Amino acid sequence: MKKLAIIGYGQMGKMIEQLAPQYDFEVVSIIDLDSDSSEFLRTADVGIEFTAPGAAYENIKKMVNLKKNIVVGTTGWFDKLEDAKKLVEAQQTGLVYGSNFSLGMNLFYKIVDEATKLMNPIKGYDVFGLECHHNLKKDSPSGTAKILSDIVIKNTDLKNTAVFDKLDRQIEKDEFHFASLRAGSIPGTHLIGFDSEADTIELKHTVRNRTGLAIGALLAARWICDKKGFYNFSDIFSEIAGEKK
């Protein structure tokens, strides 16, 4: 069994700990925020990080400087992507990051991609997005919402710009509005809609629990464990998803 460090012991960390043995991992250290963790991390083969946007990059630096590979599930730190990539390359380690490690969501990306291409030449439809998350989520819009917006804009001639804030004006025709709602304990819902005077077509992904995210992160950790390089989970998803337990 490979040795796993869990960095961040919130709901995701606890779920990863519970499922780790099913994916051939022994959890050798659990690191919560703001703990002096270097000695504990030395015994791990790979780490999975789910903490907070302000802590993610420092955790990446700590792991990479210890020559340890890491999977990063935290979002909201992507302004540091280039710095993280340079660090990984310099230290000859491996890192997988992503806005959403759910296998279902990564399939949803592909569905939205194909649907937007299909709808593009059809006249009379406008496209929109909506996401709902729990009231403890620290970023809005989510990283997933941004990816879905990029997919839509890439594949339609109608939209050039994503708008995530509320509008106190009429929306421009080339603006893609993606609204965010935060309430209660909602794990995550993302919807892409195509609306016309005659009907509405909606594509929706609803998270039932966090199990799918944990499974994706564990599969990514197993995949990167003996590799070097800097990878986006969505780019390697198809290869990872085909692996067996």
C-alpha positions as CSV (number, residue, x, y, z in Angstrom):
1,M,0.0,0.0,0.0
2,K,1.1,3.5,-0.7
3,K,1.5,6.0,2.2
4,L,-0.9,8.9,2.1
5,A,-0.9,12.3,3.9
6,I,-4.2,14.1,4.2
7,I,-3.7,17.9,4.4
8,G,-6.9,19.5,5.8
9,Y,-9.2,17.5,8.0
10,G,-12.6,18.9,7.2
11,Q,-15.4,17.0,5.6
12,M,-13.4,16.2,2.6
13,G,-10.4,15.1,4.6
14,K,-12.5,12.8,6.7
15,M,-14.2,11.3,3.7
16,I,-10.7,10.6,2.1
17,E,-9.5,9.0,5.3
18,Q,-12.6,6.7,5.3
19,L,-12.2,5.6,1.6
20,A,-8.4,5.5,1.4
21,P,-7.9,1.7,2.1
22,Q,-10.3,0.9,-0.8
23,Y,-7.8,2.6,-3.1
24,D,-4.7,0.9,-1.7
25,F,-3.6,3.8,0.6
26,E,-2.4,3.7,4.2
27,V,-3.1,7.1,5.8
28,V,0.2,7.9,7.7
29,S,-0.5,11.5,8.6
30,I,-3.4,13.9,8.9
31,I,-2.5,17.5,8.9
32,D,-4.9,20.2,9.9
33,L,-4.5,23.9,9.1
34,D,-1.7,25.9,10.8
35,S,0.1,22.8,12.2
36,D,3.9,22.2,12.0
37,S,3.7,19.3,9.7
38,S,7.0,18.8,7.9
39,E,8.2,15.8,10.0
40,F,4.8,14.0,9.6
41,L,4.8,14.6,5.8
42,R,8.2,13.0,5.3
43,T,6.8,9.5,5.7
44,A,4.1,9.9,3.0
45,D,4.4,8.9,-0.7
46,V,1.8,11.4,-1.8
47,G,-0.5,14.0,-0.2
48,I,-4.1,15.1,-0.9
49,E,-4.8,18.7,0.0
50,F,-8.3,20.1,0.7
51,T,-7.9,23.2,2.9
52,A,-8.6,26.9,2.1
53,P,-7.5,29.2,-0.7
54,G,-5.2,31.2,1.5
55,A,-3.4,28.0,2.7
56,A,-3.2,25.9,-0.5
57,Y,-0.1,27.4,-2.1
58,E,2.0,27.2,1.2
59,N,1.0,23.6,1.5
60,I,2.0,22.9,-2.1
61,K,5.4,24.5,-1.4
62,K,5.9,22.5,1.8
63,M,5.1,19.2,0.0
64,V,7.1,19.9,-3.2
65,N,10.1,21.1,-1.2
66,L,10.0,17.7,0.6
67,K,10.1,16.0,-2.8
68,K,6.6,14.7,-2.3
69,N,3.8,14.5,-4.9
70,I,0.5,16.1,-4.2
71,V,-3.1,16.3,-5.3
72,V,-4.7,19.7,-4.7
73,G,-8.5,19.9,-4.4
74,T,-8.6,23.4,-2.9
75,T,-9.8,26.1,-5.3
76,G,-9.4,29.9,-5.2
77,W,-5.6,29.9,-5.4
78,F,-5.2,29.6,-9.1
79,D,-3.5,33.0,-9.4
80,K,-0.5,31.1,-8.2
81,L,-0.6,28.3,-10.8
82,E,2.5,29.4,-12.7
83,D,4.5,29.7,-9.5
84,A,3.4,26.2,-8.5
85,K,4.2,24.8,-11.9
86,K,7.8,26.3,-11.8
87,L,8.3,24.9,-8.3
88,V,7.1,21.4,-9.3
89,E,9.4,21.5,-12.4
90,A,12.4,22.7,-10.3
91,Q,12.0,20.0,-7.7
92,Q,11.1,17.2,-10.2
93,T,7.9,16.2,-8.4
94,G,4.3,15.7,-9.4
95,L,1.1,17.6,-8.9
96,V,-2.5,17.3,-9.9
97,Y,-4.9,20.2,-9.4
98,G,-8.4,20.8,-10.4
99,S,-11.6,22.8,-9.8
100,N,-13.7,19.6,-9.3
101,F,-12.5,16.1,-8.8
102,S,-15.9,14.5,-9.2
103,L,-15.9,11.9,-12.0
104,G,-19.5,12.9,-12.8
105,M,-18.7,16.6,-13.1
106,N,-15.8,15.9,-15.5
107,L,-18.3,13.9,-17.6
108,F,-20.6,16.8,-17.3
109,Y,-17.9,19.1,-18.7
110,K,-17.8,16.9,-21.8
111,I,-21.6,16.9,-22.1
112,V,-21.8,20.7,-21.9
113,D,-19.0,20.9,-24.4
114,E,-20.9,18.8,-27.0
115,A,-24.3,20.3,-26.2
116,T,-23.0,23.9,-26.7
117,K,-21.5,22.9,-30.1
118,L,-24.8,21.3,-31.1
119,M,-26.8,24.4,-30.1
120,N,-24.5,27.0,-31.6
121,P,-26.0,27.1,-35.1
122,I,-29.6,26.9,-33.9
123,K,-31.3,30.3,-33.9
124,G,-33.4,31.7,-31.1
125,Y,-31.7,30.1,-28.0
126,D,-29.9,32.0,-25.3
127,V,-27.6,30.3,-22.9
128,F,-27.2,30.8,-19.1
129,G,-25.7,29.2,-16.0
130,L,-26.6,28.7,-12.4
131,E,-24.7,27.2,-9.4
132,C,-25.8,26.5,-5.9
133,H,-23.5,25.6,-2.9
134,H,-23.6,25.4,0.9
135,N,-23.2,28.6,2.9
136,L,-19.7,27.7,4.1
137,K,-18.2,27.7,0.7
138,K,-15.4,30.3,0.6
139,D,-15.3,31.3,-3.1
140,S,-17.9,32.6,-5.5
141,P,-18.2,31.9,-8.3
142,S,-16.8,28.4,-7.9
143,G,-13.9,27.2,-9.9
144,T,-16.3,24.7,-11.5
145,A,-18.6,27.6,-12.7
146,K,-15.6,29.3,-14.3
147,I,-14.7,26.1,-16.2
148,L,-18.2,25.7,-17.4
149,S,-18.3,29.3,-18.5
150,D,-15.1,28.8,-20.4
151,I,-16.5,25.7,-22.1
152,V,-19.7,27.6,-23.2
153,I,-17.9,30.7,-24.5
154,K,-15.4,28.5,-26.4
155,N,-18.2,26.7,-28.2
156,T,-20.7,29.4,-29.0
157,D,-20.6,32.4,-31.3
158,L,-23.2,34.2,-29.2
159,K,-21.2,34.9,-26.0
160,N,-17.8,36.5,-25.5
161,T,-17.7,37.4,-21.8
162,A,-18.8,35.7,-18.6
163,V,-20.6,37.8,-16.0
164,F,-20.7,36.4,-12.5
165,D,-21.9,39.4,-10.5
166,K,-25.4,40.7,-10.2
167,L,-26.6,43.0,-12.9
168,D,-28.3,46.3,-12.3
169,R,-28.8,46.8,-16.0
170,Q,-30.0,44.9,-19.1
171,I,-27.5,42.2,-20.0
172,E,-25.6,42.6,-23.3
173,K,-26.3,39.9,-25.9
174,D,-22.7,38.7,-26.0
175,E,-22.5,38.3,-22.2
176,F,-22.9,34.9,-20.6
177,H,-24.6,35.3,-17.2
178,F,-23.6,32.6,-14.6
179,A,-25.4,33.2,-11.3
180,S,-24.3,31.9,-7.9
181,L,-26.4,31.0,-4.8
182,R,-25.0,30.1,-1.4
183,A,-27.4,28.6,1.2
184,G,-27.9,25.8,3.7
185,S,-26.0,22.5,3.2
186,I,-26.2,22.2,-0.6
187,P,-23.1,20.1,-1.6
188,G,-23.2,21.5,-5.2
189,T,-25.5,22.0,-8.2
190,H,-24.5,23.3,-11.6
191,L,-26.9,24.0,-14.4
192,I,-26.4,25.1,-18.0
193,G,-29.6,26.2,-19.8
194,F,-30.6,27.0,-23.3
195,D,-33.8,29.1,-23.4
196,S,-36.0,30.2,-26.3
197,E,-39.5,31.6,-26.7
198,A,-40.8,28.1,-27.3
199,D,-38.9,26.0,-24.7
200,T,-36.0,25.5,-22.3
201,I,-33.3,22.8,-22.4
202,E,-31.4,22.3,-19.2
203,L,-28.3,20.3,-18.4
204,K,-27.8,19.8,-14.6
205,H,-25.3,18.1,-12.4
206,T,-26.2,17.6,-8.7
207,V,-23.8,16.3,-6.1
208,R,-25.5,13.9,-3.8
209,N,-22.6,13.9,-1.3
210,R,-18.8,14.4,-1.3
211,T,-18.0,10.8,-2.0
212,G,-17.4,11.4,-5.7
213,L,-14.9,14.2,-5.0
214,A,-13.0,12.0,-2.6
215,I,-12.9,9.1,-5.1
216,G,-11.6,11.3,-7.8
217,A,-8.9,12.7,-5.5
218,L,-7.8,9.2,-4.4
219,L,-7.7,8.0,-8.1
220,A,-5.6,11.1,-8.9
221,A,-3.2,10.4,-6.0
222,R,-2.7,6.9,-7.1
223,W,-2.1,8.0,-10.7
224,I,0.4,10.8,-9.8
225,C,2.2,8.8,-7.0
226,D,5.1,7.6,-9.2
227,K,5.0,10.3,-11.9
228,K,6.5,13.7,-12.4
229,G,4.9,16.8,-13.9
230,F,2.1,19.3,-13.5
231,Y,-1.4,18.2,-14.4
232,N,-5.0,19.5,-14.5
233,F,-7.4,16.8,-13.4
234,S,-9.7,17.4,-16.3
235,D,-6.9,16.8,-18.8
236,I,-6.1,13.3,-17.3
237,F,-9.6,12.5,-16.2
238,S,-10.3,9.9,-18.9
239,E,-7.2,8.0,-18.1
240,I,-7.8,8.1,-14.4
241,A,-11.5,7.2,-14.6
242,G,-10.6,4.0,-16.5
243,E,-8.6,2.6,-13.6
244,K,-10.0,-0.1,-11.3
245,K,-10.0,-0.1,-7.5
